[in-house]
């Protein structure tokens, strides 16, 4: 494949850079840099969404129609990369990059007309109801039950590790509609209004003190029959499509390379303990270079996947390879961050957010204050979205043929 951008692609990159320079405020950039969790805090995330929505760019990973830009896979990658380099807040990926493509592929016209514009405008904020207490990596074991009652489904069960459920007004959810057939064949995909009786959201605070995930309990929750996406029993097929987008539809390498560039700048100012810059320490420099090389190799792999998508082929099982490598690299980068900041990086502020007028005062610097919570939050990368063990199994079976 040709790894050089064309003149049109370079012009598009310059257009994106100019837009970011003019619309991405220092407050948003700082907020993004000081967010230790996967998702942006709603204040900066929604503000950035509105800026892109007004420009017509929020649906950048959607086809044309229903507000999508119709950008090519390379254009989407350029946009992701420039946003990462500029420290833009993360966008609400659950609705934008997961549910949106599902509705485009499997939704009926009424669902597209109703839900897609509300995702773009920010009127709806979505969470994902997949994992359960007994169904994490093994989603086929899910127990949440939906029973048809006339023209509505009655849902009972619970979901676990539900990101941003405490902010969400809607949930896309896997439920069991037929317990008599093979596990995967009895699963369906429902769209659930969270603002109704019978739904309880309980917070789960992680070891860094962040409240990003929740337990959700559903007690006789009502879902109109028209809010089932696809056919009954098609949920497993839809979930596989969604998870391929989750694992391979995102561009991990640009974010990782931006983090490494920031870490290199911090290391130039940090001491090696003997009065010299840490960046000159051979051991540290070698470790940093090794991670940079791996991140660059990951970027080439992601570009190869994009080239496949551009030819009309699905992302495929190689997305598991991307998820596996990216998760490990995030943990390595956050470990190097603790090494850069030393004792100052061990501070663990419980107050959130770490930016703005009410932010806690750092012991050393703002970047050092974010080091420990980032490290602790990144431990989850090798678990959520399919654990490393699950990804290795997928790679062994579908890529290596073992």
HULIN-V247556 format. One record per run of one state. SS is the DSSP state (a for helix, b for strand, c for the rest). FROM is the first residue (numbers start at 0). TO is the last residue. If there is no record, write none. Layout:
ss=SS from=FROM to=TO
ss=SS from=FROM to=TO
//
This chain:
ss=c from=0 to=5
ss=a from=6 to=22
ss=c from=23 to=24
ss=a from=25 to=32
ss=c from=33 to=40
ss=a from=41 to=54
ss=c from=55 to=57
ss=b from=58 to=58
ss=c from=59 to=63
ss=b from=64 to=64
ss=c from=65 to=66
ss=b from=67 to=67
ss=c from=68 to=71
ss=a from=72 to=84
ss=c from=85 to=91
ss=a from=92 to=105
ss=c from=106 to=107
ss=a from=108 to=120
ss=c from=121 to=124
ss=b from=125 to=128
ss=c from=129 to=130
ss=b from=131 to=131
ss=c from=132 to=133
ss=b from=134 to=134
ss=c from=135 to=137
ss=a from=138 to=140
ss=c from=141 to=143
ss=b from=144 to=148
ss=c from=149 to=150
ss=b from=151 to=159
ss=c from=160 to=168
ss=b from=169 to=175
ss=c from=176 to=181
ss=a from=182 to=185
ss=b from=186 to=192
ss=c from=193 to=197
ss=b from=198 to=204
ss=c from=205 to=209
ss=b from=210 to=223
ss=a from=224 to=226
ss=b from=227 to=228
ss=c from=229 to=233
ss=a from=234 to=247
ss=c from=248 to=250
ss=a from=251 to=268
ss=c from=269 to=269
ss=b from=270 to=270
ss=c from=271 to=275
ss=b from=276 to=276
ss=a from=277 to=279
ss=c from=280 to=280
ss=a from=281 to=309
ss=c from=310 to=316
ss=a from=317 to=345
ss=c from=346 to=364
ss=a from=365 to=381
ss=c from=382 to=386
ss=a from=387 to=398
ss=c from=399 to=401
//
